[in-house]
């Protein structure tokens, strides 16, 4: 049972994987200009999907130390919420056969030794179980960032469809510890707020908070930071990824990532997901939810 399966299929690179690829791209930039420079982003996010992979956390220490909040009457426990989340994600992943959409990637770096920016617009087509095509519609700005960052992000997302990569980043009890820290309601929806802590300091995992829709049991928002910093040159990275319901599926709509570089610079990556079309799907097979009461 893997949370990541659904998000991989709808086109979200694991947040931490997304971040690592941007770091690699900017480290290539460092070798080009012969100065130490690196950043990391991720979502997916949201990810992302992005993952982007991509703050995933408002305050790392506060998240890590937040005790589990007892569920209010009529609400579910963290174990019940996670079990329903995994179950519903599997249902949606099995039902989604193909989709297409457009993404706008934008990356800005400001600081030592200079500033660079780039933007590309990409058409994406997915066909289950593991085919994803990217077609660049337009591009502008630094060719170095386009070639070393954006191209690698798309390549990594294609590679992320393999079962081995999915299992390494799955949002489940094998990879994470969960705690219920809140419940939020608006005029339109309600969501459980869970803290997530990686079981190990795996480079592909993150720590922070997730918002889980109380009706569909789908992640609607991720706010976190990487579990482990792979680069000395990156001082801090914060990632936020937001999802929206399109038909029967929750798809990413925005990914915002900010990184602070030890040399004094800042890098900002944004991914906007637009013009979704579900081109092939079957109605999800609904199973009974765990827990006797729902909000």
C-alpha positions in Angstrom: 0.0 0.0 0.0 1.7 3.2 -1.1 0.6 6.8 -1.1 3.1 7.7 -3.8 1.5 5.4 -6.4 -1.3 7.8 -7.1 0.8 10.9 -7.1 3.4 9.4 -9.4 0.6 8.5 -11.9 -0.9 12.0 -11.9 2.5 13.5 -12.6 4.1 14.5 -9.3 7.7 13.9 -8.8 8.5 13.0 -5.1 9.1 16.3 -3.4 12.5 15.2 -2.1 13.5 13.8 -5.5 12.5 17.0 -7.2 14.6 19.0 -4.8 17.7 16.7 -5.3 17.5 17.2 -9.1 17.4 21.0 -8.8 20.4 20.8 -6.5 22.3 18.7 -9.0 21.5 21.2 -11.7 22.7 24.1 -9.8 25.8 22.2 -8.7 26.5 21.9 -12.5 26.1 25.6 -12.7 28.7 25.9 -9.9 31.2 23.9 -12.0 30.5 26.1 -15.0 31.3 29.3 -13.1 33.9 27.7 -10.9 32.3 28.9 -7.7 30.5 26.9 -5.0 26.8 27.2 -5.5 24.0 24.8 -4.9 20.3 24.8 -4.1 17.7 22.2 -3.5 14.0 22.2 -4.2 11.2 19.6 -4.4 5.5 20.0 -4.6 5.1 18.5 -5.0 5.1 18.6 -4.0 4.6 18.8 -4.6 6.5 18.3 -5.9 4.7 17.9 -7.0 4.0 15.8 -7.0 5.9 18.3 -7.2 7.0 17.4 -6.1 8.2 19.3 -5.8 9.2 17.7 -4.2 8.7 21.4 -3.1 7.7 25.4 2.9 6.8 21.7 3.4 7.0 22.9 6.9 6.4 26.1 8.8 8.7 25.3 11.7 10.7 22.1 11.7 11.3 21.9 15.4 7.7 22.7 16.2 6.5 20.0 13.9 8.8 17.4 15.3 7.8 18.1 18.9 4.0 18.4 18.3 2.2 15.8 20.5 -0.6 13.9 19.0 -3.9 15.7 19.5 -6.7 13.4 20.7 -9.5 13.2 18.1 -12.7 15.1 18.9 -15.9 13.3 19.1 -16.9 12.1 15.6 -13.4 12.4 14.2 -11.0 9.7 13.4 -7.6 8.8 15.0 -4.4 9.3 13.1 -4.2 5.5 12.4 -7.7 5.5 10.9 -7.0 8.6 8.8 -3.7 7.1 7.4 -5.4 3.7 6.7 -8.2 5.4 4.8 -5.7 7.6 2.9 -3.7 4.6 1.7 -6.9 2.7 0.7 -8.5 5.6 -1.2 -5.2 6.4 -3.0 -5.0 2.9 -4.2 -8.6 3.1 -5.5 -7.9 6.3 -7.4 -4.6 5.1 -8.7 -6.2 2.0 -10.2 -8.9 4.1 -11.8 -6.7 6.7 -13.5 -5.5 5.3 -16.9 -4.5 8.5 -18.8 -4.4 12.2 -18.5 -2.9 15.3 -20.1 -2.1 18.8 -18.9 0.2 21.7 -19.0 2.9 22.9 -16.6 4.7 26.2 -16.2 8.1 25.8 -14.5 9.9 29.0 -13.3 13.2 29.2 -11.4 14.9 32.3 -10.0 18.3 32.5 -8.4 19.3 35.8 -6.7 22.7 36.2 -5.0 26.4 35.5 -5.2 27.9 35.4 -7.8 25.1 36.6 -10.0 21.4 36.2 -10.8 19.8 33.8 -13.3 16.2 32.9 -14.1 14.4 30.6 -16.6 10.9 29.5 -17.5 9.4 26.7 -19.6 5.9 25.7 -20.5 5.5 22.0 -21.0 2.7 19.7 -22.2 2.5 16.4 -20.3 0.8 13.2 -21.3 0.5 10.2 -19.1 -0.5 6.6 -20.0 -0.8 3.9 -17.3 1.1 2.3 -15.9 4.5 3.9 -16.6 4.6 6.1 -19.7 5.0 9.8 -19.5 5.7 12.2 -22.3 6.9 15.8 -22.0 6.8 18.3 -24.9 8.3 21.7 -24.3 5.9 24.3 -25.8 8.1 27.4 -25.0 11.1 28.4 -23.0 12.9 31.6 -22.0 15.8 32.7 -19.9 19.0 30.8 -18.8 19.7 27.9 -21.1 22.0 26.5 -18.3 19.0 26.3 -15.9 16.8 24.9 -18.6 19.2 22.1 -19.5 20.7 21.3 -16.1 17.5 21.7 -14.0 14.3 21.5 -15.9 15.3 18.8 -18.3 16.6 16.7 -15.3 13.4 17.3 -13.4 11.4 15.8 -16.3 13.8 12.9 -16.7 13.6 12.1 -13.0 9.8 12.1 -13.0 9.8 9.5 -15.8 12.2 7.4 -13.8 10.1 7.8 -10.6 7.3 5.7 -12.2 9.3 2.4 -11.4 7.9 0.3 -8.5 11.3 0.5 -6.8 11.4 4.3 -6.7 7.7 4.4 -5.6 8.3 2.2 -2.6 11.2 4.3 -1.4 9.1 7.4 -1.1 5.7 6.0 -0.2 3.8 8.0 2.4 2.9 5.0 4.6 3.8 3.6 8.0 6.8 1.8 6.7 8.5 5.1 5.8 6.8 7.6 8.2 5.5 8.2 11.7 2.2 10.1 11.8 0.5 12.1 14.5 -2.8 14.0 14.5 -2.1 17.6 15.3 -5.3 19.3 14.2 -8.6 19.5 12.3 -9.5 22.4 10.1 -12.9 23.4 8.6 -13.9 25.9 6.0 -17.2 26.7 4.3 -16.3 24.2 1.5 -14.3 21.4 3.2 -12.7 19.9 6.2 -9.3 18.3 6.6 -7.3 16.4 9.1 -3.8 17.9 9.8 -1.1 15.3 10.4 2.6 15.7 11.2 4.8 13.3 9.3 8.3 12.2 10.5 10.5 9.9 8.4 11.5 6.6 10.1 15.0 7.1 8.7 16.9 10.1 7.3 16.5 8.9 3.8 17.4 11.5 1.3 14.1 11.0 -0.6 11.9 11.6 2.5 10.7 14.7 4.2 9.2 15.9 7.6 6.4 18.3 8.0 2.6 18.4 7.8 0.0 17.1 5.4 -3.7 18.0 5.1 -6.0 15.1 4.4 -9.5 15.8 3.1 -12.0 14.5 5.6 -14.4 13.2 2.9 -12.2 11.8 0.1 -9.1 11.0 2.3 -6.8 12.6 -0.3 -3.8 14.8 0.5 -4.8 18.4 -0.3 -1.6 20.2 0.9 1.9 19.4 1.9 4.1 21.7 4.0 7.5 20.3 4.8 11.3 20.3 4.6 13.7 17.5 3.5 14.5 14.8 6.0 18.2 15.2 5.2 20.2 18.0 3.6 22.4 16.4 0.9 24.3 19.6 0.1 26.6 21.7 2.3 25.8 24.8 0.2 22.1 24.7 0.9 21.2 26.2 4.3 17.5 25.7 4.3 14.7 24.6 1.9 11.0 25.0 2.4 8.4 23.4 0.1 4.6 23.7 -0.3 2.4 21.7 -2.7 -1.3 22.2 -3.1 -3.8 19.8 -4.8 -7.3 20.3 -6.2 -10.0 17.8 -7.1 -10.5 17.3 -10.8 -13.4 14.9 -11.4 -12.7 11.8 -9.2 -9.0 12.6 -8.8 -6.9 15.0 -6.7 -4.2 16.6 -8.9 -1.5 19.1 -8.0 -2.2 22.7 -8.9 0.8 24.5 -7.5 4.3 23.9 -6.1 6.3 26.5 -4.3 9.9 26.0 -3.2 12.4 28.4 -1.6 16.0 27.6 -0.8 18.6 29.7 1.1 22.2 29.3 0.0 25.0 29.5 2.6 26.8 32.1 0.3 23.9 34.4 0.8 21.7 33.7 -2.2 18.1 32.6 -2.6 16.5 30.2 -5.1 12.8 30.1 -5.8 11.1 27.4 -7.9 7.4 27.4 -8.9 5.4 24.9 -10.8 1.9 25.7 -11.9 -0.3 22.8 -13.3 -3.1 23.9 -15.6 -5.5 22.6 -18.3 -6.0 19.1 -16.9 -7.9 16.6 -19.0 -8.7 13.1 -17.7 -8.6 11.2 -21.0 -9.1 7.6 -19.7 -10.5 6.5 -16.4 -12.9 4.1 -14.7 -15.0 5.0 -11.7 -13.0 4.2 -8.5 -14.1 1.1 -6.7 -15.2 2.4 -3.3 -14.4 0.3 -0.2 -15.8 0.8 3.3 -13.8 3.3 5.2 -12.1 2.5 8.5 -13.6 4.2 11.6 -17.3 4.4 12.4 -17.6 8.2 12.3 -16.7 10.9 9.8 -17.0 14.7 10.2 
